[in-house]
Structure formats: C-alpha cells, structure tokens
Amino acid sequence: MKRVAKPEGAYNIVVEDVNLPQISPTQVLIRAERSLISRGSEIWRRYIRPEAIDHQMMGYSLTGTIAEVGSRVEEFSLGDRVAALAPHAQYVAVEVINSPHESPVVILPDTVSPEAGTFWPLGTSSVLWMWDTGANEGDTLVILGQGLVGSGCMQAARANSDARIVAVDALPLRCELATRLGAHHVVDASKEDPVAAVKNLTEKEGADIVVYAVGGRAGAKAFEQAQDMTKRGALIQVIGLYEDEPLPLWSNKIQGRRLQGGYLDGSLRTKGSDKALELLGNGEMRAEDMITHRFHFEDAPEAFDLLYNNLGETMGVLLVWQD
C-alpha cells in the first residue's frame, strides 16, 4: 500500500510503499477514499521543516470505508462509511477503544459525501470555538482570515448565533467565498483598512468579538489589527497558526480586553461532532464550495507544493485515494 511521508529535507514529500497495517483487537482498518491537506499544521509545521516527520503526523482528516474490525470493537461494521482522525494513506489502522481522542472515527450520515466528510475534524473544532465565544444577537463578531479555519468558523457562527458576522481577508478568492457562504459583511484588507472598516460598522465602538484565524506571514500584523478593532470588554480569540513569529501584544491596547487561546472543551467534543455532521449534511457548512483542488494521491508532492506557493489560488486541497 501507499502512504504520504515527509523524510529529512525541507519541502520533501514522497509517496512510499509500506506493508498493510495489522490491526489490534481495539482498532479498525479503514480503506481511504479522500483526505484533506491542512495548510496550517501540515505546511507550516511539517512541509517546510528540515527534519523528518513521523508519518502519523502527516494528515488528520480522512474518509473511507471500514475494511476490518478488531474483535473488541462493537460500534463499527465492515463497509461502514466513516471519517477519521488519520494520516494520508491507502489504509489506516485507527485506535477506537483506547484512543487519546474523543470519537477518533465517526460514521458518516448518508447526507455527507466522502469529500464533505474530510471537513468533519475542522467542522467540529469550528463549532466548539464558536460556541466558546458566547456570541449573542446584537454582537459584532469579526473573523480575521478566511482560509479553511476562518471559513469554517464563519459558517459555524452563521448557523449557531444571531451575531452580525464580519469576515476579513486580503485575498479575492477568500473574500468572494465569504460573501457566497453567508458573511453579513466582507472586508477586503487589500483594498481598505480593516480596523477602520470595523469601526465604521460599529459606530466607532469596535467589535464585541474578534476571532484571529490568520496563519503564515500575515499573522503579526493581523493580531495588532485585532487589538485595534475591539472595544473595551471585547474578546480576542486566537486560533490561527502563525509562522514562528511572536505576536505583538501591546499593553496600551490589550488593557480592558479579554485574550483567549483557541480552547476546545473536550467534554463537548461529541456534541460538537454531531453538530458539525449536521451542518455538513444540511448545507449550512458548505464543504464542497471550500474545495479548490483535487490530486491523485501519487501527486501528493505537487499538492503540497501548490498549497505552499499559491496561497491566493487554493482553499481545500484533497488527495483522492479511490474513485
């Protein structure tokens, strides 16, 4: 069987031959259909690094069918359509009884396609993050960054609250998508100052909640803007994976504001997972609209290269393991 690996050397992605995994009594074997590449964790935390990366760290969002069931596993059967927290590979063995993760494998409803199912982990996190903001009717909720994380959060917030949602990005593709997916206001940061735009929308008061979902090189500037566009008593929630650069935290700006890392309450994970599958199934989270490219798994090196070098052209990039 084949799997994606990252040997020693920056930008070094290979597709290697390995033996089929042998499962334990507490595991299931999944035959992959699709897997989603994460631009945040896999590009910035894996692809660009000079060291070799454990293959289990290469990917975390895969869909497929159950090919074998461990003797102690009762909740899955042969042929079940599932989504899993699993790396990019033709076959993956996933621990389901003694897993450190709550619900590492879920059965996909008939309403969720294999491609949409690859957004289940992101969708679950997006739901939990947005629940944690406590956004209410009358609040202005700004989401800085409309990559996959920011777009997922925007759609989860749109579905689960009556807050006014403002999406901010500097790339035309993402701004257009945010408009199409239901943001109440979209600010193109390449054409206007996002701080001034948010102040104008809030009668100079500033936002009630700002979700920082910016990754890569734009992170530091965007975080400073987050501090400038919030009103006193507002929440800044930090989710984005920035590129190894300290974020500027100005004492004269953060005073009177609340700063929170992207906290995920594990006790709510199952509830959040169920909600994410509901949103993916009923179209309130439109995963197919977030997919821009599909690559045969043998072309994984080209897929990673595209994600790294063509930010303005890409959103969701899938590896296709079987038609």
PyMOL commands that set and color helices and strands:
alter all, ss='L'
color gray80, all
select helices_A, chain A and resi 39-47+55-57+114-117+120-133+148-160+172-180+194-201+219-229+251-254+266-282+287-290+297-309+311-313
alter helices_A, ss='H'
color red, helices_A
select strands_A, chain A and resi 2-5+14-17+27-37+62-69+81-84+91-95+105-107+140-144+164-169+185-188+207-212+230-238+258-261+291-296+316-320
alter strands_A, ss='S'
color yellow, strands_A
deselect
rebuild
show_as cartoon
